[in-house]
């Protein structure tokens, strides 16, 4: 049985779907009521679980005894994390420690979903061996959680990704769908052009995780796309693809918006290890646009 945290979220939906298709029994957990449409499957179980509550986590682990844990849930908006640092620490670090402690009793394989924001963004195109050096509290919390995972006694994997996009299955928007809705409503949309990323199509990302679980691969892996783009370039390409007026998209820098959390300027993830060891083969951003909008 595979336990997933944050299953109601964007990645959680696709991850649950992909694992069910492979015949795994999936214990999907999230804070609120189930928003996943998989109750038709006899391999699908949903339980409400606040992973920041040690008692709730203990009860679920004791009841189901999952052999694999995928910790996909997190507080992930950098500005919210910067403003509410204690809440971010409890959610992203302390809760990971709680999950690890419960997984350890069962010797479960622990898979932790992390981010390109563990890097400072000074050089760009980071490999798994590059030193982490976060520039905001969100990145720091994920780096601290990674450190905790690396101390885990049994099999573990850390999967870092970057700017995940796709069809929002459970209602959560991403840059592509925001661009569409903003322009259709004739609203200006300010987008960063001083940050470089390797945007990742969500279905590629979850295929990579499923492949990792199938091989029971351990260690750190980068799963991301191959196109190197700024968010502004992503927004322009999206608008052009669906035939919308690009003049509504405004190019800005982090300094222009003065957001609470600093962003790493150039990240992007090198995926050679995942290609070689997991057979990871992501599609292009253009193909991703086609999948999202057609």
TORBAZA-229303 format. One line per 4 residues: number of its first residue (from 1); their letters; for each residue z, x, y of N, C-alpha, C. Coordinates in steps of 0.1 Angstrom, whole numbers, plus 5000, padded with zeros to 4 digits. Each point is the difference from the previous one (the first is absolute). Example, Ala and Ser with C-alpha at 12.3 -4.5 7.8 and 13.67 -1.06 7.14 Angstrom:
<recs>
1	AS	5078 5132 4943 5000 4991 5012 5000 5009 5012  4993 4996 5011 5000 5009 5011 5008 4992 5011
</recs>
This chain:
<recs>
1	XXXX	5000 5008 4988 5000 4992 5012 5000 5009 5012  4992 4996 5010 4999 5007 5013 5006 4992 5011  5010 5005 5006 5007 4993 5012 4993 5006 5013  4996 4990 5008 4994 5004 5013 5008 4994 5011
5	XXXX	5004 5009 5010 5007 4995 5012 4989 4997 5011  5003 4991 5009 4991 4997 5010 4987 4993 4995  5002 4992 4989 4988 4994 4994 4993 4990 5008  5007 4993 5009 4994 4990 5009 4991 5007 5011
9	XXXX	5001 5013 5001 4992 5007 5011 4986 5002 4996  4993 5006 5010 4985 5002 4999 4997 5008 4987  5006 5012 4999 4997 5009 4988 5006 4993 4988  5012 4994 5001 5007 4994 4989 4991 4990 4992
13	XXXX	4993 4992 5008 4991 4990 4994 4990 5006 4991  4993 5010 5006 4989 5006 4992 5005 5008 4988  5011 5006 5002 5007 5008 4990 5003 4991 4988  5007 4989 5003 5003 4990 4990 4988 4995 4992
17	XXXX	4990 4997 5008 4987 4995 4994 4994 5010 4990  4999 5013 5005 4994 5010 4992 5008 5003 4987  5013 5000 5001 5008 5003 4988 5000 4989 4990  4999 4987 5005 4999 4989 4991 4987 5000 4993
21	XXXX	4989 5004 5007 4987 5001 4994 4999 5011 4989  5009 5010 5001 5001 5011 4990 5009 4996 4988  5006 4988 5001 5009 4995 4989 5014 5004 5001  5004 5006 5011 5015 5003 5002 5008 4987 5003
25	XXXX	5012 5000 4996 5009 4990 5004 5006 5004 5014  4999 4992 5010 5003 5004 5013 5012 4991 5005  5011 5007 5004 5011 4993 5007 4998 5002 5015  4995 4991 5007 4997 5001 5014 5013 4995 5008
29	XXXX	5004 5009 5009 5012 4996 5008 4997 5002 5015  5006 4991 5007 5000 5000 5015 5012 4992 5005  5003 5001 5013 5011 4993 5006 4999 4985 4999  4988 4995 5004 4999 4985 5001 4994 4993 4988
33	XXXX	4996 4988 5002 4993 4992 4989 4987 5007 4996  4996 4998 4988 4987 5006 4995 4988 4995 5008  4992 5009 5005 4987 4997 5006 4988 5004 4992  5003 5004 4987 4990 5005 4992 4994 4989 4990
37	XXXX	4987 4999 4999 4994 4989 4992 4998 5003 4985  5009 5008 4994 4998 5005 4986 5009 4993 4990  5006 4988 5003 5009 4993 4991 4993 4995 4988  4986 5000 5000 4992 4996 4988 5002 5010 4989
41	XXXX	5003 5012 5003 5001 5011 4990 5014 5001 4993  4999 5001 4987 5013 5001 4993 5006 5014 5002  4992 5009 5005 5005 5014 5003 5007 5001 5014  5000 4989 5007 5005 5001 5014 5014 4993 5001
45	XXXX	5009 5008 5006 5013 4995 5003 5003 5003 5015  5006 4990 5007 5004 5002 5014 5015 4998 5001  5006 5010 5007 5015 4998 5004 5002 5004 5014  5008 4992 5007 5004 5004 5014 5009 5011 4999
49	XXXX	4998 5011 5007 5009 5012 5000 4999 5007 5013  5011 5001 5007 5002 5008 5012 5003 5014 4995  4991 5009 5001 5003 5013 4994 5010 5009 5009  5004 4994 5011 5010 5007 5008 5014 4995 4995
53	XXXX	5001 4991 4991 5013 4994 4995 5002 5006 4986  5009 5010 4999 5003 5007 4988 5003 4990 4988  5008 4990 5003 5004 4990 4990 4988 4993 4994  4991 4995 5009 4988 4993 4996 4991 5009 4991
57	XXXX	4998 5013 5005 4992 5009 4992 5006 5002 4986  5013 5003 5000 5007 5002 4987 4998 4988 4990  5001 4988 5005 4999 4988 4992 4986 4999 4994  4990 5003 5008 4986 4998 4996 4997 5011 4989
61	XXXX	5004 5012 5003 4998 5011 4990 5007 4998 4987  5012 4994 5001 5008 4998 4988 4993 4988 4992  4995 4990 5007 4994 4989 4993 4986 5004 4993  4992 5007 5007 4986 5003 4995 4998 5013 4994
65	XXXX	5008 5010 5004 4998 5014 4995 4986 5005 5001  4994 5001 5012 4986 5005 5001 4998 5014 4996  4990 5003 4993 4997 5014 4996 4993 5008 5011  4993 4993 5009 4993 5006 5012 5004 4993 5012
69	XXXX	5003 5007 5011 5003 4994 5013 4990 5005 5010  4994 4991 5007 4991 5004 5011 5007 4995 5013  5004 5010 5008 5007 4996 5013 4990 5000 5011  4994 4988 5002 4990 4998 5010 5006 4994 5013
73	XXXX	5012 4994 4999 5006 4994 5012 5005 5010 5010  4999 4997 5013 5005 5009 5010 5000 4993 5014  5007 5006 5009 4999 4997 5014 4990 5010 5005  4988 4995 5004 4989 5009 5002 4993 5000 5014
77	XXXX	5005 4991 5009 4994 5001 5014 5007 5011 5008  4993 5010 5004 5007 5012 5006 5008 4996 5012  4996 4991 5009 5007 4997 5012 5013 4993 4997  4999 4990 4990 5013 4993 4996 5010 5010 4994
81	XXXX	4995 5010 4992 5008 5010 4994 5007 5009 5011  4992 5003 5010 5005 5008 5011 5011 4993 5008  4999 4987 5002 5009 4993 5008 5013 4996 4991  4997 4997 4988 5011 4996 4991 5002 5010 4989
85	XXXX	5005 5012 5004 5001 5011 4990 5009 4998 4989  5012 4993 5003 5009 4998 4989 4994 4991 4989  4994 4989 5005 4994 4991 4991 4989 5007 4991  4992 5008 5007 4990 5008 4993 5006 5009 4990
89	XXXX	5011 5007 5003 5006 5009 4991 5005 4993 4987  5007 4988 5003 5005 4992 4989 4989 4995 4991  4989 4996 5006 4989 4994 4992 4992 5011 4993  4997 5011 5007 4990 5009 4994 5007 5012 4992
93	XXXX	5013 5003 5004 5006 5011 4993 5011 4995 4991  5010 4993 5005 5011 4996 4992 4996 4991 4988  4990 4991 5003 4996 4991 4990 4992 5007 4989  4993 5011 5003 4993 5008 4990 5010 5007 4991
97	XXXX	5011 5005 5006 5011 5006 4992 5006 4990 4990  5002 4987 5005 5005 4990 4991 4990 4997 4989  4988 4999 5003 4990 4997 4989 4999 5012 4990  5001 5012 5005 5000 5012 4992 5012 5000 4990
101	XXXX	5011 4997 5006 5013 5000 4992 4998 4990 4988  4995 4988 5003 4998 4990 4989 4989 5004 4991  4990 5006 5005 4989 5004 4991 5004 5011 4991  5009 5009 5005 5005 5011 4992 5008 4996 4988
105	XXXX	5007 4989 5001 5008 4995 4988 4990 4995 4989  4988 4997 5003 4990 4995 4991 4990 5011 4996  5001 5011 5007 4990 5011 4999 4986 4995 5003  4999 4991 5010 4987 4994 5004 4991 5011 5007
109	XXXX	4987 4998 4998 4990 5007 5008 5000 4995 5014  5003 5008 5010 5002 4995 5014 4988 5005 5009  4993 4990 5005 4988 5003 5009 5003 4995 5014  5000 5010 5009 5003 4997 5014 4988 5000 5009
113	XXXX	4998 4990 5008 4988 4999 5009 5004 5006 5013  4993 5010 5004 5003 5007 5013 4988 5000 5009  5000 5009 5010 4991 4999 5012 4996 5013 5005  4988 5000 5007 4996 5012 5007 5009 5003 5012
117	XXXX	5008 4991 5004 5009 5002 5012 5012 5010 4997  5000 5005 4987 5010 5011 4998 4995 5013 5006  4988 5000 5004 4994 5013 5006 5000 4999 5015  5000 5011 5007 5000 5000 5015 4986 4998 5006
121	XXXX	4990 5001 4993 4986 4997 5005 4995 5011 5009  5005 5012 4999 4994 5011 5008 4987 5006 4994  4999 5001 4987 4988 5006 4994 4991 4990 4994  5005 4989 4994 4991 4990 4994 4996 5004 4986
125	XXXX	4996 4990 4992 4995 5001 4986 5010 5008 4992  5011 4993 4997 5011 5006 4993 4999 4998 4985  5004 5011 4993 5001 4999 4985 5014 4998 4996  5002 4998 4987 5013 4997 4994 5010 5011 5003
129	XXXX	4995 5012 5001 5008 5012 5002 5004 5003 5014  4994 4993 5010 5004 5003 5014 5014 4996 5003  5006 5007 5009 5014 4997 5004 5000 4987 5008  5010 4992 4997 5002 4988 5008 5008 5004 5013
133	XXXX	4997 4992 5011 5006 5003 5013 4998 4988 5009  5007 4989 4997 4997 4987 5007 5003 5001 5015  4993 4992 5008 5002 5000 5014 5006 4986 5005  5003 4991 4991 5007 4988 5004 5010 4996 4989
137	XXXX	5008 4990 5003 5011 4997 4990 4995 4993 4988  4989 4992 5001 4994 4995 4987 4996 5011 4991  4993 5010 5005 4995 5011 4992 5012 5008 4994  5011 5001 5008 5012 5007 4996 5007 4993 4988
141	XXXX	5000 4987 5002 5007 4992 4989 4992 5001 4987  4987 5000 5001 4992 5001 4987 5001 5014 4994  5001 5010 5009 5002 5014 4995 5013 5001 4993  5011 4994 5006 5013 5001 4994 5000 4993 4987
145	XXXX	4993 4988 4999 4999 4993 4987 4993 5008 4990  4989 5007 5004 4993 5009 4991 5009 5010 4994  5008 5006 5009 5010 5011 4995 5009 4994 4989  5004 4987 5002 5009 4994 4990 4992 4998 4987
149	XXXX	4988 4996 5001 4992 4998 4988 4998 5013 4992  4998 5011 5007 4998 5013 4994 5013 5005 4992  5011 4994 5004 5013 5003 4993 5002 4992 4987  4991 4990 4998 5002 4991 4989 4999 5007 4986
153	XXXX	5008 4997 4991 5001 5007 4987 4988 4998 4991  4994 4989 5001 4990 4996 4990 4986 5000 5007  4990 4994 4993 4986 5001 5006 4999 4993 5013  4994 5006 5010 4998 4994 5013 4986 5004 5005
157	XXXX	4995 4992 5009 4988 5003 5008 5001 4995 5014  4995 5008 5009 4999 4996 5014 4985 4998 5004  4997 4988 5005 4986 4998 5003 4999 4998 5015  4993 5009 5007 4998 4998 5015 4986 4994 5002
161	XXXX	5000 4991 5011 4987 4994 5003 4999 5000 5016  4989 4994 5004 4997 5001 5015 4992 4988 5004  5005 4992 5010 4992 4989 5006 4994 4991 4990  5008 4993 4992 4994 4992 4990 4995 4987 5006
165	XXXX	4988 4996 4996 4993 4988 5005 4994 4992 4989  4997 4987 5002 4993 4992 4991 5002 4985 5003  4997 4991 4991 5002 4986 5003 5015 4997 5000  5005 4993 5010 5015 4998 5000 5003 4988 4991
169	XXXX	5003 5003 4988 5002 4989 4989 5012 4991 5003  5011 5006 5005 5012 4991 5003 5003 4998 5014  4990 5002 5009 5001 4996 5014 5002 5012 5009  5004 5012 4995 5003 5011 5009 4987 5006 5005
173	XXXX	4999 5002 5013 4987 5005 5006 5000 5016 4998  4987 5005 5001 4998 5014 5002 4989 5002 5010  4997 5013 5003 4992 5002 5012 4986 4993 5000  4994 4998 4988 4987 4994 4999 5001 4985 5004
177	XXXX	5010 4993 4994 5002 4986 5003 5005 4997 5014  5008 5009 5005 5004 4999 5014 4988 5001 5010  4992 5010 4997 4988 5001 5009 4992 4987 5000  4998 4995 4988 4992 4987 4999 5006 4989 5008
181	XXXX	5013 4998 4998 5007 4989 5007 5001 5002 5015  5002 5012 5004 5002 5003 5014 4986 4997 5008  4989 5005 4994 4988 4999 5007 4995 4985 4999  5002 4994 4989 4996 4985 4999 5008 4992 5010
185	XXXX	5012 5004 5003 5008 4993 5011 4998 5005 5014  4990 5010 5001 4997 5006 5013 5012 5007 5006  5007 5007 4992 5012 5007 5005 4996 5015 5000  5005 5007 5009 4999 5015 5000 5009 5006 4989
189	XXXX	4995 5010 4994 5008 5007 4989 5000 5015 5003  5012 5005 5003 5001 5014 5003 5003 5008 4987  4992 5010 4998 5000 5007 4987 5000 5015 5003  5008 5008 4993 5002 5014 5001 4987 5008 4997
193	XXXX	4996 5009 5008 4989 5009 4997 5004 5014 5000  5013 5003 5000 5005 5014 5000 5008 5002 4987  4997 4992 4990 5007 5002 4987 4989 4999 4989  5001 5010 4991 4990 5001 4989 5006 4996 4987
197	XXXX	4994 4992 4992 5005 4995 4987 4989 5000 4990  5004 4998 4987 4990 4998 4989 5003 4986 4994  4995 4989 5006 5003 4986 4996 4997 4998 4986  5009 4992 4994 5000 4998 4985 4998 4985 4997
201	XXXX	4990 4998 4992 4998 4986 4995 5010 4996 4990  5007 4989 5002 5012 4996 4992 4997 5000 4985  4988 4995 4996 4998 4999 4986 4998 5014 4994  4994 5009 5007 5000 5014 4996 5014 5006 4998
205	XXXX	5008 4997 5010 5014 5005 4999 5008 4995 4988  4999 4987 4997 5007 4995 4988 4994 5005 4987  4987 5001 5000 4993 5006 4988 5006 5014 4997  5002 5008 5011 5006 5013 4999 5014 5000 4994
209	XXXX	5008 4990 5004 5013 4999 4995 5000 4996 4986  4992 4990 4996 4998 4996 4986 4996 5011 4992  4991 5008 5004 4995 5012 4993 5011 5010 4998  5008 5002 5010 5012 5009 4999 5010 4995 4990
213	XXXX	5002 4987 5000 5010 4994 4990 4994 5002 4986  4987 4997 4998 4994 5001 4987 5001 5014 4994  4999 5010 5009 5002 5014 4995 5014 5005 5001  5009 4992 5005 5014 5004 5003 5000 5013 5007
217	XXXX	4992 5001 5011 4998 5013 5007 5012 5001 5010  5006 5012 5000 5012 5002 5008 4997 5010 5012  5008 5000 5010 4998 5009 5012 4995 4992 5011  4995 5007 5010 4995 4994 5013 4985 4999 4999
221	XXXX	4995 4988 5004 4985 4997 5000 4996 4994 5013  4989 5004 5006 4994 4993 5011 4989 4991 4996  5001 4987 5004 4990 4990 4997 4995 4995 5013  4988 5003 5004 4995 4996 5013 4984 4999 5000
225	XXXX	4994 4996 5011 4986 4999 5000 4994 5014 5004  4987 5000 5000 4993 5013 5003 4995 5001 5014  4998 4988 5007 4995 5001 5014 5012 5004 5010  4996 5009 5009 5010 5004 5010 4997 4993 5013
229	XXXX	5009 4991 5004 4997 4991 5012 5012 4999 5008  4998 4997 5013 5011 4996 5009 5001 4984 4998  5012 4995 5004 5001 4985 4999 4990 4993 5009  4996 5007 5011 4990 4994 5009 4986 5000 4993
233	XXXX	4997 5010 4993 4987 5001 4993 5000 4989 4989  5012 4998 4993 5001 4990 4990 4997 4986 5006  5006 4998 5012 4999 4987 5007 4985 4997 5004  4994 5010 5006 4986 4999 5004 4991 4997 4988
237	XXXX	5001 5008 4989 4992 4998 4988 5002 4986 4995  5012 4995 5000 5003 4986 4995 4993 4990 5009  5001 5001 5013 4994 4990 5009 4985 5001 4998  4994 5012 5000 4986 5001 4998 4995 4994 4987
241	XXXX	5008 5002 4989 4996 4995 4987 4999 4985 5000  5010 4993 5006 5000 4986 5000 4993 4993 5012  4994 5009 5008 4991 4995 5011 5008 4994 5012  5012 5007 5003 5008 4995 5011 4998 5010 5012
245	XXXX	5004 4995 5012 4999 5007 5012 5010 5012 5001  4995 5012 5000 5010 5011 4999 5006 5003 5014  4996 4993 5010 5005 5003 5014 5015 4995 5001  5004 4992 4990 5014 4995 5001 5009 5011 4994
249	XXXX	4995 5010 4994 5008 5011 4994 5002 5011 5011  5012 5003 5003 5003 5010 5011 5006 5012 4993  4994 5012 5004 5004 5013 4995 5013 5004 5008  5011 5003 4993 5012 5005 5007 5006 5012 4992
253	XXXX	5009 5006 5006 5008 5011 4994 5014 4996 4999  5008 5007 4992 5014 4997 4999 5007 5001 5013  4996 5009 5009 5007 5001 5013 4997 4988 5008  4988 4994 4999 4996 4988 5008 5010 4988 4996
257	XXXX	5003 4999 4987 5008 4988 4996 5015 5003 5001  5004 5013 5000 5014 5004 5000 5009 4992 4990  4996 5000 4988 5007 4993 4989 5013 5008 4997  5010 4993 4995 5013 5007 4996 4998 5012 4990
261	XXXX	4992 4998 4990 4998 5010 4990 4988 5008 5002  5002 5013 5001 4988 5010 5000 4992 4999 4987  4987 5001 5001 4992 5000 4988 4995 5014 4998  4999 5004 4987 4993 5013 4997 4986 4999 5003
265	XXXX	4994 5010 5008 4987 4998 5005 4989 5001 4990  5001 5010 4991 4989 5002 4990 5007 5000 4986  4998 4989 4992 5005 5002 4986 4988 5000 4991  4998 4990 4992 4989 5001 4990 5006 5007 4988
269	XXXX	4996 4995 4988 5006 5006 4988 4989 5006 4991  5002 5011 4995 4991 5007 4990 5002 4994 4987  4990 4995 4993 5002 4992 4987 4994 5007 4988  4998 5013 5001 4994 5008 4989 5008 4999 4987
273	XXXX	5013 5001 5002 5009 5000 4988 4999 4986 4993  5000 4989 5007 4999 4987 4994 4987 4998 4994  4989 5005 5006 4987 4999 4994 4999 5007 4987  5006 5012 5000 4999 5009 4987 5009 4994 4989
277	XXXX	5012 4997 5004 5010 4996 4989 5001 4985 4997  4996 4992 5010 5001 4985 4997 4987 4993 5000  4989 5008 5003 4987 4993 5000 4998 4991 5012  5008 5003 5011 5000 4992 5012 4986 5001 5007
281	XXXX	4994 4989 5003 4987 5001 5006 4998 4988 5011  5005 5003 5012 5000 4989 5010 4986 4997 5006  4998 4988 5004 4988 4996 5006 5000 5005 5015  4988 4999 5006 4999 5004 5015 5005 4988 5008
285	XXXX	5003 5003 5013 5005 4990 5009 4989 4989 5002  4987 5004 5000 4990 4989 5001 5000 4991 4988  5002 5005 4988 5001 4992 4988 5013 4991 5001  5010 5006 5006 5013 4992 5001 4998 4988 5010
289	XXXX	4992 5003 5011 4997 4989 5009 4992 4989 4993  4991 5003 4992 4992 4991 4992 5009 4991 4991  5009 5007 4993 5009 4993 4991 5009 4990 5008  5005 5004 5011 5009 4992 5008 4993 4988 5006
293	XX	4988 5001 5005 4994 4990 5008 4989 4992 4993  4996 5004 4988 4989 4993 4993 5005 4993 4988
</recs>
